[in-house]
Amino acid sequence: MEDDDPVVQEIPVFLSQALAKNLYIYQYPVRPANRDWTNVKVTNASVKPKNQMVRLEVGLDTYSDKYCSSKGEQIALNTDGAQEPHYSRNKEKEKAKYFKHGIMDKIVYESSGPCTETRHYAVAILQDKELHCTPIQGIVQLRPSYSYHDKQDKRMEKSKGDDEMDEEAPPEAQQITVKFARQETEVAKKAREKSFETMSQRISEEPWFDAMWKNSESDHAELERLKLFSATSSDGSALTLRPREYVRALVPPHEEDEVDADKKVSLQDQVKELLNNAKLLTFSEIRLLLKVPESAAGEATLLTALSGAACCVRGVWAPRAPPPPLAPSALHAAARDHVLYLFTQHTYIDRRKVTAAVRLPPQDVLQIMQSVAKYNPNTGWELLIPPDTAFEEKYPEIMQRQNLYWEARQRLFSEMLMGDSVPKRQRKKSQRDSGSDSMMSPKARCNSVSEEDSERKRPKNKSATGSGKRTRHISASNTPDK
């Protein structure tokens, strides 16, 4: 750049480490660039973690006008053989079949690693005049796999071998040669380990592990994309580091220093342990307890650690994952996230409505609510500590991202309840109990009705003549809060 070249615009650059160890780039060299993966149906996905290999099974539209059914059936017949009758099918043979429906209804994509040195590559996203970069772990290229042709060749060889055995030819004498292995040198050993045969054997020995494929427009994908943004504020910059810290960031320490550094607990682990014990804390309290310096660099470092280990509710920070006693199952963890989401919309919430929404026993719901809230007889359940409005005003971009996070978690919670295997009669009852006043999709932030007010407004059961016995129905959700 020349000296008289003017600076048109300055864009702050942030580094996010939330997905640094799990972020891979998928490339499809033989797939046309004008065909995206929006409408592609991935029927199965599997990985080999050690060798960084990916295998995707993409379904084909066998009812399309461009698909030749006779050719697809012939390929499946050559690969797996003739279809057996339904009453005589073997489960093990069915699992070993390449095409399970008797027709070529899928294309398999397998990956290869074109680039082994990926430390200098990163994925960047530009939004609101901010550039957020995330280092990648690897790059893989996915190409169509034609392994079913190898299976056809094996079937042909096996059939030929069976025919030769039927001829009952006399065995021929074979000459046996005895060879003694030489002692392998270190150079020869390294060369053998880098050979194609050894690498192929190592790859084939590692089993495939099933993976879960999520569409790019799903809520899971949206939650993962939010991790590409750094939690640091616009004021944070690498140039605000102290000279010694900046030099240490440029020049990596020696191996002995790295061993000593590994023994120390990272700031993110300290934040996680602190919030698990304290349940809820404000940003200033966390900074004081962890002795983080009151500088732009210190706040940026603490915000980065908080983004990976905690979640924010109206300026107050809570652990992202609940402690083990509060999360015996995925539904309990989702119920806790649902309670925290309600506090982002309401100042007070009703425990009975939460119990009807999450479909958990009342004692479990009470334990979850006591971990993040306290009961006020005059109003209802509220957060353990007051909201931190100062933090909300100082970091609006962080609050906006946290709100997107809670909305995505709430959609996942709704999908989990819809997909729960509950009998129809019980499902209708839970919807009737929750009513149209359910807090699954709350409105704008306001004070919700407390439990005491709802008890006072409930009409009393009076008899016209004064005779007869008064009945009282006690439900599980009316257990006392305290």
RANOR-V855931 format. One line per field, one symbol per residue. phi: phi as a letter, one per 20 degrees, with the letter a starting at -180 (. if undefined). psi: psi as a letter, one per 20 degrees, with the letter a starting at -180 (. if undefined). burial: b if it has 9 or more other C-alpha atoms within 8 Angstrom, else e. A space follows every 10 residues. Layout:
phi=???
psi=???
burial=???
//
This chain:
phi=.ffeffefbd dfdcdddfdf ececdddcfe egfededfdf deebbbcdff eldcccddfd efeffeeeff ffffffffed nffefffdfd ffffffffdf dmbfdbcedd dbefceddfe dbddcdbllc dddcfdeacc ddcfddffff ffffffffff ffffffflff fefdeddecd fefeefffff fffeffffff fffffffedf cdecffeeff ffffffffee efefffbffe ffgfffffff dfffffffff ffffefffff ffffffeemc befffffffe lefecfffff fffffffecb cdclnddcff dffgfecfbf ffffffffff ffffdcfccd ffffffeemc ggffffffff fcbcedgecp ecffcffeff ffffcfffff ffffffffff ffffffffef edgfffffff ffffmfefef cfeffaeefe fffffffffe eddfenende eceddffeff ec
psi=prhjoqogqp pqpqppjhjh ijpqppqnhi pqhjoakgjp oohqqqqngg jlqqppopqq nijqhjpohh hhhhghghgi aqpqqhijqp hhhhhiqgoi jjqnjqpppq rqohphojhj qqpqppplkp opqpqqhrpq ppqpplihhh hghhhghhhg hhhhhhilqq qqpqppppqp pqpprhghgh hhhiqhgghh hhghhprppq rpppqijrhg hhhhhhiipq jqrhhqqhij qqgghghhhg oqrrhhhhgh hhhqprhhhg gghghhhigp qrghgghghi lpqmrhhghg ghhghhhiir qpolippqpg pqqhhimirh hgghhghhgh hhhihqhqrp hhhgghgilr qhhghghghi iirqpohhgb prqhqqqnhh hhhhmhhghg hhhhghghhh hhgghghhjp mpqgghghgh hhghaijqkh mrarprorpr hhhhhhipqq nqqhiirrqp qpporhijqq h.
burial=eeeeeeeeee ebbbebebbb eebbeeeeee eeeeeeeeee ebebbbbbee ebbbbbbbbe eeeeeeeeee ebbbbbbebb eeeeeeeebe eeebeeeebe ebbbbbbbbb bebeeeebee eeeebeeeeb bbbbbbbbbb bbbeeeeeee bbeebeeeee eeebeeeeee eeeeeeeeee eeeeeeeebe eeeeeeebbe eeeeeeeeee eeeeeeeebb bbbeebbbbb bbbeebbeee beeeebebee eeeeeeebee eeeeeeebbb bbeebbeebb bbbeebbeee ebeeebbbbb bbbbbbbebb bbbbbbbbbe ebeeebbeee ebbbbbbbbb bbbbbbbbbb bebbbbbeeb ebeebbbbbe ebbbbeeebb bbbeeebbee bbeebeebbe bbeebbbbbb bbbbeeeeee eeeeeebeeb beebeeebbe eeeeeeebbb bbebeeeeee eeeeeeeeee eeeeeeeeee ee
//
